[in-house]
Amino acid sequence: MPRPRPVGRLPGVSGTRAHLLAAAERLFAEHGVFSISNRQISEAAGQGNTAAVGYHFGSKADLVRAIVRHHSTPTEELRAALLTRFDGSTVLRERVACLVLPYTQHLASLGTPSWYGRFAAQLMTEPKLRELAAAEVGEAPALRAATEAVHACLPGLPDRVRRERDDMAHTLIVHFCAQRERSMTPEWPSAASGLIDAVQGLYQAPYTSLEVNQLV
């Protein structure tokens, strides 16, 4: 693998830690979390000390958590503002917007190129990494509130189906945004509108009983 080129720092983080986070995010997005060593991250961050990642973050899992936390915090702030805006609404599209828009708006705020969309998609491809990210994001109260508000718009949908469609919606949002980010001309407002349409349709789609599914 070629020697990684140095990268700039992430917005809102200072010093060596910022350069390490930015380098790790890009390299993980491009090559996968398990394909990149701490030494490669340090080199890409312009650090002569190859032990810099361990010193600043500890384990690779801790580094992954730090990247997720760095992005989930501003995303949660955007989602909390949208929940306030749509407080009391029973319109499904508005509630779905609270799931989609915070993510696409945050990605848009990163400029071009950005890497977090592809990094997040990488986390979903490995069960252990997905569990790690889910534990970090699962503590986000605005995300939980937004999901519960979607459920409240669909009282006739069985709990089993709701949980399954939550997972489908999350997968669709993350992977579609990763695809758009990869294009280098993401056009985030258009991507968000299409995602809201698709996720709303996903939640409202008819469902079959377990008995029928077992025959398919």
C-alpha positions as CSV (number, residue, x, y, z in Angstrom):
1,M,0.0,0.0,0.0
2,P,1.4,3.5,-0.9
3,R,2.6,5.7,1.9
4,P,-0.5,7.7,2.9
5,R,-0.4,11.4,2.1
6,P,-0.7,13.9,5.1
7,V,-4.2,15.2,5.7
8,G,-5.6,18.3,7.4
9,R,-7.4,18.4,10.7
10,L,-11.1,17.9,11.4
11,P,-13.2,21.0,12.1
12,G,-13.7,21.6,15.8
13,V,-10.7,19.6,17.0
14,S,-7.3,21.0,17.7
15,G,-3.7,19.8,17.5
16,T,-2.2,16.4,17.0
17,R,-5.4,14.6,18.0
18,A,-7.3,16.4,15.2
19,H,-4.8,15.3,12.6
20,L,-4.9,11.8,13.8
21,L,-8.7,11.7,13.7
22,A,-8.8,13.1,10.2
23,A,-6.2,10.7,8.9
24,A,-7.9,7.7,10.5
25,E,-11.3,8.7,9.2
26,R,-10.0,9.0,5.6
27,L,-7.9,5.9,5.7
28,F,-10.7,3.8,7.3
29,A,-13.2,5.1,4.7
30,E,-10.9,4.3,1.8
31,H,-9.4,0.9,2.9
32,G,-11.5,-0.4,5.8
33,V,-10.8,-0.2,9.5
34,F,-9.0,-3.6,9.8
35,S,-6.7,-2.9,6.8
36,I,-5.1,0.2,8.4
37,S,-2.4,0.1,11.1
38,N,-1.8,2.8,13.8
39,R,1.6,3.4,12.1
40,Q,-0.1,4.3,8.8
41,I,-2.5,6.7,10.6
42,S,0.4,8.4,12.4
43,E,2.4,8.8,9.1
44,A,-0.7,10.2,7.3
45,A,-1.2,12.6,10.1
46,G,2.4,13.8,9.7
47,Q,3.5,12.4,13.1
48,G,7.1,11.2,13.5
49,N,6.0,9.2,16.6
50,T,4.4,6.0,15.3
51,A,2.9,5.4,18.7
52,A,0.9,8.6,18.6
53,V,-2.5,6.9,18.0
54,G,-2.1,4.7,21.1
55,Y,-0.9,7.7,23.2
56,H,-3.9,9.9,22.2
57,F,-6.6,7.3,21.9
58,G,-5.6,4.0,23.3
59,S,-7.0,1.1,21.2
60,K,-8.3,1.1,17.7
61,A,-11.8,0.7,19.1
62,D,-11.3,3.8,21.1
63,L,-10.2,5.6,18.0
64,V,-13.3,4.5,16.1
65,R,-15.5,5.6,19.0
66,A,-13.8,9.0,19.0
67,I,-14.5,9.5,15.3
68,V,-18.2,8.5,15.7
69,R,-18.5,10.8,18.7
70,H,-16.9,13.7,16.8
71,H,-19.7,13.5,14.2
72,S,-22.6,12.3,16.3
73,T,-22.5,15.3,18.6
74,P,-23.2,18.0,15.9
75,T,-25.7,15.6,14.2
76,E,-27.6,15.3,17.5
77,E,-27.7,19.1,17.8
78,L,-29.3,19.4,14.3
79,R,-31.7,16.6,15.2
80,A,-32.8,18.3,18.5
81,A,-33.5,21.5,16.6
82,L,-35.7,19.6,14.1
83,L,-37.5,17.8,16.8
84,T,-38.3,21.2,18.4
85,R,-39.5,22.5,15.0
86,F,-41.8,19.6,14.5
87,D,-42.9,19.2,18.1
88,G,-46.4,17.7,18.3
89,S,-46.5,16.8,14.6
90,T,-48.2,13.5,13.5
91,V,-47.1,13.9,9.9
92,L,-44.9,11.0,9.0
93,R,-42.8,12.8,6.4
94,E,-41.9,15.5,9.0
95,R,-40.9,12.8,11.4
96,V,-38.8,10.9,8.8
97,A,-37.1,14.2,8.0
98,C,-35.8,14.2,11.6
99,L,-34.0,11.0,10.8
100,V,-32.6,12.0,7.4
101,L,-31.9,15.7,7.5
102,P,-29.5,15.9,10.4
103,Y,-27.2,13.3,8.8
104,T,-27.3,14.9,5.3
105,Q,-26.9,18.4,6.7
106,H,-23.9,17.4,8.8
107,L,-22.3,15.7,5.8
108,A,-22.9,18.9,3.7
109,S,-21.2,21.0,6.4
110,L,-18.0,19.0,6.0
111,G,-17.4,20.3,2.5
112,T,-15.8,18.3,-0.4
113,P,-14.1,15.9,-0.2
114,S,-15.5,14.4,3.0
115,W,-15.0,10.9,4.3
116,Y,-17.4,10.3,7.2
117,G,-20.3,8.9,5.0
118,R,-18.0,6.2,3.7
119,F,-16.4,5.6,7.1
120,A,-19.9,5.1,8.6
121,A,-20.8,2.7,5.8
122,Q,-17.6,0.7,6.6
123,L,-18.7,0.3,10.2
124,M,-22.0,-1.3,9.0
125,T,-20.2,-4.0,7.0
126,E,-18.4,-5.5,10.1
127,P,-20.6,-6.9,12.9
128,K,-18.2,-5.9,15.7
129,L,-17.7,-2.4,14.4
130,R,-21.5,-2.0,13.9
131,E,-22.1,-3.0,17.5
132,L,-19.4,-0.6,18.6
133,A,-20.9,2.3,16.7
134,A,-24.5,1.4,17.7
135,A,-23.4,1.5,21.4
136,E,-22.0,5.0,20.9
137,V,-24.9,6.4,18.8
138,G,-27.5,4.5,20.9
139,E,-26.8,6.9,23.7
140,A,-28.1,9.8,21.5
141,P,-31.4,10.9,23.0
142,A,-32.5,13.0,20.0
143,L,-32.1,10.0,17.7
144,R,-34.2,7.8,20.1
145,A,-36.8,10.5,20.3
146,A,-36.9,10.9,16.5
147,T,-37.3,7.1,16.0
148,E,-40.1,7.0,18.6
149,A,-41.9,9.8,16.9
150,V,-41.8,7.9,13.6
151,H,-43.3,4.9,15.5
152,A,-46.1,7.0,16.9
153,C,-47.2,7.9,13.4
154,L,-47.6,4.1,12.6
155,P,-49.7,2.7,15.5
156,G,-50.9,-0.2,13.4
157,L,-47.5,-1.5,12.5
158,P,-46.4,-4.5,14.7
159,D,-43.4,-3.9,16.9
160,R,-41.4,-6.6,15.1
161,V,-42.0,-4.9,11.8
162,R,-41.1,-1.4,13.2
163,R,-37.8,-2.6,14.5
164,E,-37.0,-4.4,11.2
165,R,-37.8,-1.2,9.2
166,D,-35.8,0.9,11.6
167,D,-32.8,-1.2,10.6
168,M,-33.6,-1.0,6.9
169,A,-34.0,2.8,7.1
170,H,-30.7,3.2,8.9
171,T,-28.9,1.0,6.4
172,L,-30.5,2.8,3.4
173,I,-29.6,6.3,4.8
174,V,-26.0,5.4,5.6
175,H,-25.2,3.5,2.4
176,F,-26.9,5.9,0.1
177,C,-25.1,8.9,1.7
178,A,-21.8,7.0,1.3
179,Q,-22.5,6.5,-2.4
180,R,-23.3,10.2,-2.8
181,E,-20.3,11.3,-0.9
182,R,-18.1,9.1,-3.1
183,S,-19.3,11.0,-6.2
184,M,-17.6,14.2,-5.1
185,T,-20.7,16.2,-6.1
186,P,-23.1,14.9,-3.5
187,E,-25.9,17.5,-4.0
188,W,-27.1,16.9,-0.4
189,P,-30.5,18.7,-0.6
190,S,-31.5,16.4,-3.5
191,A,-30.1,13.4,-1.7
192,A,-32.1,14.2,1.4
193,S,-35.3,14.7,-0.4
194,G,-35.0,11.4,-2.2
195,L,-34.1,9.6,1.1
196,I,-37.1,11.1,2.9
197,D,-39.4,9.8,0.1
198,A,-37.8,6.4,0.2
199,V,-37.8,6.0,4.0
200,Q,-41.4,7.2,4.3
201,G,-42.4,4.6,1.7
202,L,-40.4,1.9,3.5
203,Y,-42.3,2.5,6.7
204,Q,-45.7,2.7,5.0
205,A,-45.2,-0.4,2.9
206,P,-47.5,-3.3,3.5
207,Y,-46.2,-6.3,5.4
208,T,-46.9,-10.0,5.4
209,S,-47.5,-12.2,8.4
210,L,-44.8,-14.6,9.7
211,E,-46.9,-17.5,8.5
212,V,-46.8,-16.3,4.9
213,N,-43.1,-15.4,5.1
214,Q,-42.3,-19.0,6.2
215,L,-43.8,-20.3,3.0
216,V,-41.7,-18.0,0.7
